[in-house]
Amino acid sequence: MSTGTPTMPPDPSPPLRSRHRPPGVPADAPQEVVRAVDAAVMGNRGGGMDCLLEMVSEGQGELPHSVVDVLLGTMGGVDGLDEVRDTTGTGTSPSIMSNSGAAITAAELLPHLPFSEEPSPRTRMAVGLHAALRACTRNRAMCSSSGLLAVLLESAEKLFVGTGRSSTSPSSWDGTPLLQCIQLLGGHSLSVKDLHSWLGLVKKVLGTSWATPLMLALEKAMGSEEARGPAATFEFDGESSGLLGPGDSRWPFSSGYGFATWIYIESFSDTLSTATAAAAIAAAAAATSGKSSAMSAAAAASALAGEGTIHMPRLFSFLSSDNQGVEAYFHGQFLVVESGGGKGKKASLHFTYAFKPRRWYFVGLEHTNKHGLLGKGDSELRLYVDGSLHESRAFDFPRISKPLAFCCIGTNPPPTIAGLQRRRRQCPLFAEMGPIYIFREPIGPDRMSRLALRGGDILPTFGNGAGFPWKATNDHIKNMAEESFALNHEIGGSLHLLYHPSLLSGRFCPDASPSGSAGSFYFFFLH
């Protein structure tokens, strides 16, 4: 150590202020590209889009690829050329788009991107957009509400008709990824205006090689899996969302209960190990008949759920303050129902039906409680899938001595408000859900089937004259209205709660059941 006169270190120069980069944007991306993309996304035409158009013009070297990298990173998408496929069948954890404005900018820029050498910037942009849209329904919902379909149709017109300033030979670029984007968004939501533009584009390209693919894309969009679902849905992000209702002193119901909804599950689990364990347990349950196999399989699943280390997304969670109540959750692709009574007693049942990700289902659960002469009787749990009774197993009805304190749909009680969740992790569902029916008694296979057949777009009405079909325009509509009216009349007396996404106002959804006395469910995001 030197004994000389110490010298003060020079004052450090102030650090350069770095511009905020959206998550996902490459660290080595040129600063001028990041600024131009930010400006374009914010709607600054002169300082944003015009700069990007200059950057992507021919002769700019690698700059167009940098523009694509920054746009894909800003929107939160992935480069579709490097996309990882789901090989487990349980649904990979999809990437949620963070900025639909970047997708709009990308679609506007598409006709002007160079395409001479593959993988070209234009192809990478189109494939990346397709990967982001395909990732999950929420991405498509965000982009639909932002008007992306109209922008994509305009870009397709510039490319396929040949009016774009950089589309001197439009037929030389393979526009299949662009058509796939249009088809995906059209399957999610197609307005009359967008349909008119779509058909107008088909008319303009008649006589070219694009007319047939455009019509086929429209046909596939109209018949897509997503088009089968309800028009209005509750969207659960799989991270911190759910429906949280008020406590209910009317539970438990002496005759049993019923639950029915429409559901589109994006992903069942966050790890391959969970899916593998679930498949093994379901196989064990299916291999051996009788009550014991289902109970033992569910016991294993319940033990994993209780340890708090395995992601088991909740369909619903109705619990008292001391953990009495009923929960239904997915263990991999299989549904488990768990009930807890007094003194810590628990019972579980593992169904053997393997649900598939990214498919619409009508799911119904019924738990019957048949009273015997000595106070005990036969009880069973039933699973309905798409209106058909798939599985019925003996299962003791829970003896719940306290009213429900937590009524959650799509999640379990958050640890911050539920001391009972000390050992359990938060397990939100990554899915879309249509109308939610909760019954104070089983309604039976016939009514479950009719409810599924009616679909999730109907908002039931109750009372004298409600829904009377006197305005029907033809016999078919009249018959449908009469059947819906009759079904409402039959289930109205058994209906405990009804939450319909079309009634969602902000974050509150009122109870649409005949009593309407349960109040509103609160749709929360814990970001």
C-alpha positions, 0 to 999 in steps of 0.5 A: 500500500503506498504511503505517498499523498493519496490522490482523489480519483477523478470525478466519474463522468455522468452515465449516458442516459439510455433510452428505455427498450421494451422487453424482448428488443435485442440489446444490440439493435440500432438506437435509431431503429428503436426510436423510429419503432417507438414513434410509429407505435405511438402514432407519429407518422412523420417521425416514425413510419416514414423513417421506417419506410426509409430504413427498409428500402432496398440497399439498406443491408441488414437494417430491414432485419433489425427493424423486424427484430425490434418490431417483433420484440416490441409486440412481444412475439417470437420469430416464427422461423425459430418457434418451438413446437408443442410435443406434449399435447398439453399446450406449451405456455403461450407468449402473451403479446405486450403491444398490439400497436407494434403488430399494426405497425408491422402489418402496415410495413409488410408490403414495403419490406424486401423479399429477394433473399429468404428468409427475407425481412418480409417473410420473417415479419409475416411468420412472426406475426402469425406465431404471435397471433397463434400463440393464444386467444388473448393475442388475437383479441387484443389485435382484433380490438385494435383493428389489425384485420383491416390493416392486414387486408389492406397490405394483402391488397397492395401485395396481391393486386400489385399497387404497392410502391415496392411490389413490382412483382407481387407474385414472386413472394409467397404470401401464405403466412399473411393469409394465415394471419388473416384467417386466424383473426377472421376466425376470432372475430369478423365484422361486417366491414372486414367481411366486405373488405375481404370479399372485395379483395377476392373480387380484385384478385379474380384471375390471379393465383390468390383468389382461391387461397383467399376464399379458402382462408375465409371458409376455414375462418368461418369454420374454425374451432375458435368460431365455435365458442361464445362471442363474449368470454371471460379471459384468464391470463394464467398468471394473476387473473380470476373471478372473485365472488362474495361469500355465500351463507346459503352453501352447502346445498342439501340436494347437491350442486351443479356447475356448467360453462364453456371453456377454451384452455390455452395451456394446462400446465407449466411443466412437462413433469406435471403433464407426465405425472397426470397422464400416469395417474389417469392411466392408473385410474382407467386401468382399474375399475371401481371407486378405489382406483379413482380415489387413489388417483385423485389422492395422489393428485391432491397430495401434489396440489397440497404441496404447493409445488405443482401448477394445477389451474383451478376451474373453480374454488368454493372454500370456507375460511377453514378450508372446507368446500369444493375445488375443481382443478386440472392435473395435466389434462385431467379434471380433479374434484376435491372436497373438504369437510370438517376436522380436515377430512378430504376426498378427491376424484380424478376423472379419466377424460383427457381434455385437449388444449385450444379447443372449445368444450362445454363442461358440466359437473354435478354432485348428487346427494341422495338422502337415505332413511338413516341420514346416509345415502348414495352420492355420485359425481358426474362429468359432462363433456359437450352435453354428453354424460362422460363419467359418473362415479360414487363420491361422498358428498362433503359435510360442510359446516361453515358458509363459503368465504371464497367463491373463485372462478378460474383461480383459487383464493389469492394468498394475500387474502386467504390464510388457508393458502399457506402451503398452496401456490396460486394456480390461475387458469390460462383460458377463456370461459363463457357463461358460468351457471351454478345450480343449487341442485343437479339438473340432470342429463337432459337439461345439461344436454339442452344447455350445451346445445343452446350454446354460450351466446344466449343471455337467459331471461326469467320471469313472466313473459321473459323471452317469449318468442312472439317476434320470431321471423320464421319457424326455425327461429321460433322453435329455437326461441321456444326451446330456449324459453322452456329451458330457462323456465325449467332451470330457473328454479334450480339456478343459484348463480349466473355470470355472463361475460356480456354483462361484464362492466369494467371489472364487475359482472352482476348475477343474472340468475332469477334471484340476482341476490349474490351480487357481483363477481369481481374480475381481477388482475393482480399485476 
